[in-house]
Amino acid sequence: MNRLPLFAVAMLACCPAAAQTPPEHPDRALSTAAQLRVQLAQAKAENRPSDISTSKLVVSANGLPVMLEYRAGDRQAEPAIHPTQAELIQVIEGDCIFVLGGRPVGATVDKPGGSSTVGGTPIALHRGDNVFVPANIPHWFTHVHRLAMLTLHIPVVPH
């Protein structure tokens, strides 16, 4: 089952909030399956042993980009925290263990996710899986095996 409409719904739902800031990415409303296959092949070819990931813009509306991100192996990135953005992730190829939550270790203003986390929930992600990461929640990828995913960062308004 094609779950790309989930990204379309998410983009439409949050566009009014994003329309207030200038877009970082040019609007690009359509990406065909063939174009996505080409972008994935390019990302794989461009990914070097020292790279954690390689990204490509798939579609964008009102400054909300859907990115294709490719990770070849277990080049460990530090945990990420997006204080003002939620993140929607859809795995389109490969698999990994995704760690959601926990307490950051060694967090600084410049690196709010720190160098690792204590605790958190490990989730096995495979092709077709989707995960929603609320704003300000640590998350990271381990045991990566040729992981390709679509990501959408959604601005949130603090309460």
Backbone as a ProteinNet text record, in pm:
[ID]
protein_1_A
[PRIMARY]
MNRLPLFAVAMLACCPAAAQTPPEHPDRALSTAAQLRVQLAQAKAENRPSDISTSKLVVSANGLPVMLEYRAGDRQAEPAIHPTQAELIQVIEGDCIFVLGGRPVGATVDKPGGSSTVGGTPIALHRGDNVFVPANIPHWFTHVHRLAMLTLHIPVVPH
[TERTIARY]
84.3	0	88.4	58.7	136.5	92.1	184.9	150.6	191.6	234.2	274.1	163.8	32.9	-69.1	-59.5	-3.5	15.8	100.2	203.2	286.2	207.2	123.8	43	-51.9	-115.8	-207	-130.7	-15	64.5	107.4	145.3	187.2	71.2	-45.2	-161.7	-203.9	-194.4	-239	-153.4	-26.5	61.7	103.7	55.5	97.2	66.5	-49.7	-73.9	33.6	83.2	187.1	316.3	348.4	473.9	468.5	349.7	336.3	384.4	401.7	443.5	594.2	670.4	814.4	856	960.8	1003	1052.9	1020.3	1063	1213.2	1272.5	1413.5	1429.7	1323.7	1326.6	1222.8	1254.1	1155.5	1036.7	917.8	800.5	819.2	788.4	794.3	684.8	570.4	451.6	443.2	520.2	505.8	640.2	644.4	758.3	700.6	733.6	682.1	764.1	709.1	781.6	913.3	912.7	1036.2	1139.5	1096.1	1189.2	1246.6	1162.5	1209.9	1313.8	1292.2	1390.7	1524.4	1519.7	1642	1711	1635.4	1694.3	1757.1	1691.8	1747.6	1878.3	1881.4	2004.8	2115.7	2082.2	2180.9	2232.2	2140.4	2180	2272.9	2242.4	2328.8	2466.7	2471.5	2598.7	2681.7	2615.8	2685.1	2726.8	2665.3	2693	2833.4	2917.9	3056.7	3073	3179.6	3199.7	3198.9	3240.7	3242.1	3107.5	3012.6	2882.9	2789.6	2720.3	2614.3	2493.4	2461.4	2348	2364.8	2285.6	2279	2132.2	2100.3	1961.1	1933.2	1807.6	1757.7	1619.3	1590.9	1457.9	1363	1251.2	1152.8	1041	970.1	866.9	873.5	814.5	812.8	695.3	629.9	522	528.4	523.1	524.5	640.2	755.9	873.3	878.2	788.4	787.5	839.7	967.1	1024.3	1001.6	970.6	978.4	1112.6	1197.6	1332.7	1346.7	1426	1469.5	1603.7	1615.9	1741.1	1788.9	1916.3	1973.4	2089.9	2089.7	2198	2244.6	2372.8	2422.3	2446.6	2495.8	2532	2530.7	2597.6	2589.2	2688.6	2694	2773.6	2689.4	2719.1	2630.6	2626.8	2510.2	2487.3	2453.3	2472.9	2431.5	2279.8	2220.1	2074.5	2033.2	1917.9	1864.1	1746.8	1732.7	1614.9	1580	1454.7	1407.6	1309.5	1355.8	1270.3	1144.7	1150.9	1035.9	973.8	1010.6	957.7	928	813.9	786.6	842.4	858.7	913.5	832	797.8	728.9	828	845.4	942.5	869.9	896.1	844.3	961.9	978.2	1086.3	1042.8	1125.3	1091.9	1184	1294.3	1385.9	1476.6	1516.1	1610	1543.3	1627.2	1574.5	1676	1630.1	1715.3	1645	1717.6	1656.1	1650.4	1532.2	1508.6	1483.9	1561.3	1545.2	1470.9	1357.6	1270.1	1264.1	1295	1286.3	1414.9	1404.6	1521.1	1569	1673.2	1731.4	1866.6	1885.9	2013.9	2129.6	2244.2	2367.2	2461.9	2513	2608.4	2543.3	2417	2346.5	2403.9	2411.8	2452.6	2352.6	2366.9	2279.9	2295.7	2419.7	2446.3	2409.7	2410.9	2378.3	2275.2	2147.6	2047.4	2024.3	2059.7	2044.8	2159.3	2264.9	2379.9	2458.2	2538.5	2620	2557.6	2462.2	2389.7	2265.6	2189.3	2073.9	2074.5	2010.9	1986.1	1837.8	1807.5	1667.3	1623.4	1497.8	1442.6	1384.4	1301	1234.1	1290.2	1356.2	1404.6	1288.4	1281.1	1173.7	1238.2	1207.4	1257.2	1174.9	1241.1	1173.1	1212.1	1112.1	1130.5	1054.8	1075.5	1008.3	857.5	804.6	661.7	622.5	713.7	681.5	686.4	602.9	597.9	615	683.3	696	681.7	610.5	592.4	672.5	760.8	844.5	795	737	693.1	811.5	783.9	888.1	954.2	1083.7	1162.5	1182.9	1169.2	1191.8	1320.3	1416	1537.7	1505.6	1580.9	1565.1	1693.4	1720.1	1838.1	1825.5	1916.7	1913.5	2034.4	2012.1	2120.9	2095.5	2195.1	2182.2	2119	2172.8	2120.4	2165.9	2071.4	2101.9	2039.1	2119.8	2075.6	1938	1930.1	1803.7	1773.2	1659	1609.4	1475.3	1457.1	1333.1	1294.3	1165.4	1112.5	1090.6	1133.9	1116	1048.5	965.6	898.4	909.1	970.1	978.6	863.4	782.9	660.2	674.3	667.2	677.4	564	597.8	497.4	500.1	387.8	375.9	385	480.3	491.6	363.4	330.8	209.2	236.4
-118.1	0	123.9	217.9	340.6	436.3	476.6	563.2	707.6	741.4	878.1	978.9	945.4	1043	1091.7	1011.7	1056.4	1182.6	1188.8	1308	1424.7	1399	1504.7	1564.8	1481.3	1529.1	1611.8	1563.9	1637.7	1773.3	1778.3	1905.7	2003.9	1957.1	2045	2094.6	2007.6	2043.5	2152.2	2158.7	2253.8	2369.5	2378.1	2484.5	2625.1	2651.9	2788.7	2840.1	2756.1	2800.4	2829.6	2750.2	2768.5	2885.5	2925.5	3032.9	3166.2	3177.4	3301.1	3323.5	3219.9	3234	3206.2	3271.8	3247.4	3104.4	3040.5	2902.6	2891.2	2783.8	2754.5	2674.3	2606.1	2521.1	2571.4	2569.1	2612.8	2516	2570.3	2484.7	2386.5	2264	2156.5	2059.4	2066.8	1996.5	1850.4	1808.3	1671.6	1603.8	1478.6	1391.8	1256.2	1209.7	1080.1	967	846.7	729.6	713.5	740.6	729.1	831.5	953.8	1056.1	1017.5	960.1	917.3	805.9	713.9	607.1	665.9	766.7	832.1	902	973.9	1042.9	944.4	830.5	730.9	675.5	647.7	599.8	704.2	832.3	939.3	947	938.9	946.7	831.7	712.1	596.7	617.8	669.6	691.6	800.4	901.1	1013.8	984.4	887.1	855.4	796.7	860.5	820.1	751.6	674.7	605.9	698.1	821.8	914.7	984.5	968	1034.4	958.9	1033	972.6	950.3	1050.8	1036.9	1129.1	1102.2	1185.7	1217.8	1345	1387.9	1450.3	1436.2	1495.5	1553.8	1670.9	1730.2	1653.5	1604.9	1531	1625.4	1682.3	1782.5	1887.2	2003.5	2110.6	2202.4	2245.4	2344.2	2437.2	2566.5	2667.1	2648.9	2610.3	2595.1	2466.3	2372.9	2243.2	2136.1	2101.3	2003	1859.3	1773.4	1629.4	1588.9	1532.8	1497.7	1346.4	1302.3	1164.4	1159.9	1071.5	1058.6	914.3	896.9	763.7	747.7	637.8	601.9	461.6	448.3	319.5	220.2	265.5	172.9	240	180.6	225.5	337.1	437.5	556.5	636.9	622.2	670.9	822.5	875.5	1017.7	1033.5	1151.4	1178.6	1191.2	1171.4	1187.9	1327.7	1333.6	1461.7	1501.9	1631.1	1689.5	1812.5	1824.1	1941.1	2015.4	2119.4	2186.7	2250.6	2294.1	2364.3	2288.5	2161.1	2083.4	1940.7	1890.9	1747.5	1688.3	1556.6	1492.9	1368.3	1356.9	1239	1164.1	1034.9	952.5	832.8	807.8	688.2	613.5	486.2	403.4	350.6	374.3	325.2	211.8	191.7	82.8	59	-66.1	-99.8	-111	-110.6	-122.4	-67.1	-49.4	2.1	-19	11.9	27.4	177.8	226.1	368.3	383	467.9	488.8	619.8	611.2	727.2	758.1	882.9	926.6	900.9	906.1	891.7	1027.4	1024.3	1146.7	1170.5	1288.3	1318	1321.7	1270.8	1275.3	1371.2	1468.6	1563.7	1669.3	1701.6	1802.6	1941.2	2020.1	2159.9	2242.1	2372.1	2458.6	2426.8	2403.4	2373.2	2230.4	2138.6	1997.5	1950.5	1990.4	1955.7	1805.8	1726.3	1581.7	1514.7	1591.3	1535.8	1439.6	1355	1257.4	1118.5	1098	971.4	994.6	889.4	899.2	783.2	805.1	699.6	669	543.3	505.3	522.8	544.5	553	418.2	420.8	300.2	260.2	143.5	97.2	39.5	80.2	35.8	-16.5	-139.2	-193.6	-133.9	-63.9	-4	-77.7	-102.2	-171.3	-95.9	-137.4	-76.2	-66.2	54.1	78.6	131.1	126.3	174.9	326.8	382.7	526.8	551.6	659.3	698.6	850.2	893.8	1036.6	1070.7	1169.7	1213.2	1350.2	1360.1	1491.5	1586.4	1713.3	1813.6	1791	1819.3	1818.4	1678.2	1574	1436.8	1384.1	1334	1278.6	1156.6	1140.1	1022.8	1001.2	873	840.3	702.6	673.4	549.8	464	334.2	239.6	117.8	31.9	-91.3	-63.3	36.1	80.1	-14.8	-53.5	-139.8	-78.9	-4.4	57.3	121.2	217.6	281.5	400.1	396.3	510.4	549.2	678	723.4	860.7	887.7	1020.5	1086.6	1212.9	1284.7	1418.4	1456.8	1586.9	1648.1	1767	1840.4	1940.8	1931.7	2010.2	2111.9	2241.7	2342.9	2328.2	2347.5	2344	2476.8	2513.1	2636.9	2599.3	2657	2624.4	2660.6	2579.9	2605.6	2704.6
0	0	0	-86.2	-96.9	13	99	212	188.7	68.5	40.6	70.2	53.2	88.7	232.4	324.8	461.3	463.9	378.8	371.3	313	213.2	152.9	255.5	334.9	438.7	541.4	582.9	680.9	627.1	499.5	440.6	434.8	395.4	387.4	524.1	623.6	757.9	820.1	785.1	851.2	762	642.4	551.5	601.5	665.4	710.4	804.8	895.7	988.6	914.7	815.7	742.9	647.4	605.6	508.4	564.8	696.7	758.8	749.5	715.1	703.1	559.1	511.4	373.4	356.4	244.3	223.5	201.4	256.2	232	104.2	62.1	-56.1	-156.1	-282.7	-382.3	-386.1	-414.4	-426.2	-540.6	-513.6	-612.4	-571.1	-636.3	-590.4	-631.1	-729.6	-778.6	-794	-752.3	-778.5	-816.5	-933.3	-978	-914.9	-921.6	-871.5	-946	-1075.3	-1155.4	-1108.2	-1079.5	-1030.9	-894.6	-808.5	-677.6	-691	-783.3	-806.6	-852.9	-941.2	-988	-870.6	-788.9	-674.4	-576	-555.2	-464.1	-520.3	-649.7	-712.7	-699.7	-717.3	-702.5	-558.8	-463.1	-321.9	-286.3	-335.9	-309.5	-371.2	-493.3	-562.1	-493.8	-439.8	-376.4	-233.1	-168.9	-29	-16.1	62.3	81.7	218	236.2	364	485.8	469.7	583.1	605.4	513.4	525.3	619.6	703.1	783.6	694.8	612.6	522.2	402.4	299.7	180.4	157.4	133.1	119.9	-15.8	-58.7	-183.5	-156.5	-215.2	-205.9	-298.1	-243.5	-322.9	-366.1	-271.4	-298.8	-188.2	-215.8	-117	-146.1	-40.7	-53.3	66.5	41.1	146.6	244.2	192	277.4	356.9	329.9	399.1	304.3	316.6	223.8	270	175.3	196.7	137.8	223.6	182.7	172.2	74.9	66.8	138.1	235.3	307.9	295.6	259.3	244.5	340.6	414.1	505.9	469.9	434.3	386.4	499.2	612	717.7	852.1	945.4	1083.8	1115	1030.1	1060.8	1159.1	1283.6	1388.3	1396.2	1382.8	1408.3	1556.1	1606.3	1743.4	1746.7	1863	1872.3	1826.6	1764.4	1718.2	1806.5	1825.4	1889.8	1807.4	1769.8	1695	1785.5	1858.1	1955.9	1896.7	1771.4	1713.2	1596.4	1578.8	1466.6	1509.5	1464.6	1471.4	1342.5	1338.6	1218.6	1185.3	1058.8	1008	919.8	946.1	874.3	812.6	684.5	617.9	556.8	594.8	541.4	405.3	302.8	169.1	123.7	199.4	165.1	284.8	306.9	412.3	547.6	651.1	786.8	885.7	1009.5	1116.2	1249.5	1354.8	1486.3	1510.7	1536.4	1561	1710.4	1777.1	1920.1	1940.6	2006.2	2028.7	2177.5	2211.6	2350.5	2426.6	2556.1	2642.4	2689.9	2769.5	2824.6	2759.1	2697.2	2633	2733	2691.3	2770.3	2700.6	2774.8	2717.5	2629.9	2655.8	2575.8	2600.7	2493	2501.2	2420.1	2423.9	2344.1	2195.7	2153.1	2012.1	1973.7	2069.9	2045.2	2148	2130.8	2232.1	2247.1	2144	2153	2226.3	2256.2	2325.2	2238.1	2302.8	2231.4	2233.8	2322.9	2331.7	2417.6	2439.2	2527.8	2626.4	2737.5	2835.2	2825.6	2809.4	2794.6	2650.3	2631.7	2497.5	2457.4	2357.3	2310.4	2174.9	2166.7	2036.1	1954.8	1828.4	1739.3	1611.1	1573.7	1447.4	1334.6	1242.6	1128.2	1000.8	916.7	789.7	680.8	557.5	442.7	468.2	444	460.4	596.6	694	828.7	833.6	919.6	943.1	1091.6	1125.3	1265.2	1273.5	1376.8	1402.6	1527	1514.4	1625.8	1670.7	1790.3	1838.5	1856.1	1853.4	1875.5	2010.9	2016.6	2139.1	2199	2117.7	2163.2	2098.2	2178.8	2119.6	2032.9	1926.6	1840	1761.8	1730.1	1651.4	1590.4	1496.1	1418.7	1455.8	1476.3	1496.9	1408.7	1396.5	1317.1	1180.8	1114.2	984.8	874.8	790.4	675.9	550.8	474.9	349.1	363.3	450.5	486.7	395.9	330.3	252.9	313.7	336.9	400.3	348.6	358.5	332	466.7	478.3	604.6	578.5	673.2	668.9	808	816.8	942.9	945.6	1050.7	1060.2	1173.1	1140.5	1246.3	1347.2	1473.7	1578.9	1653.4	1706.5	1783	1931.5	2004.9	2148.9	2222.5	2321.4	2401	2509
[MASK]
+++++++++++++++++++++++++++++++++++++++++++++++++++++++++++++++++++++++++++++++++++++++++++++++++++++++++++++++++++++++++++++++++++++++++++++++++++++++++++++++

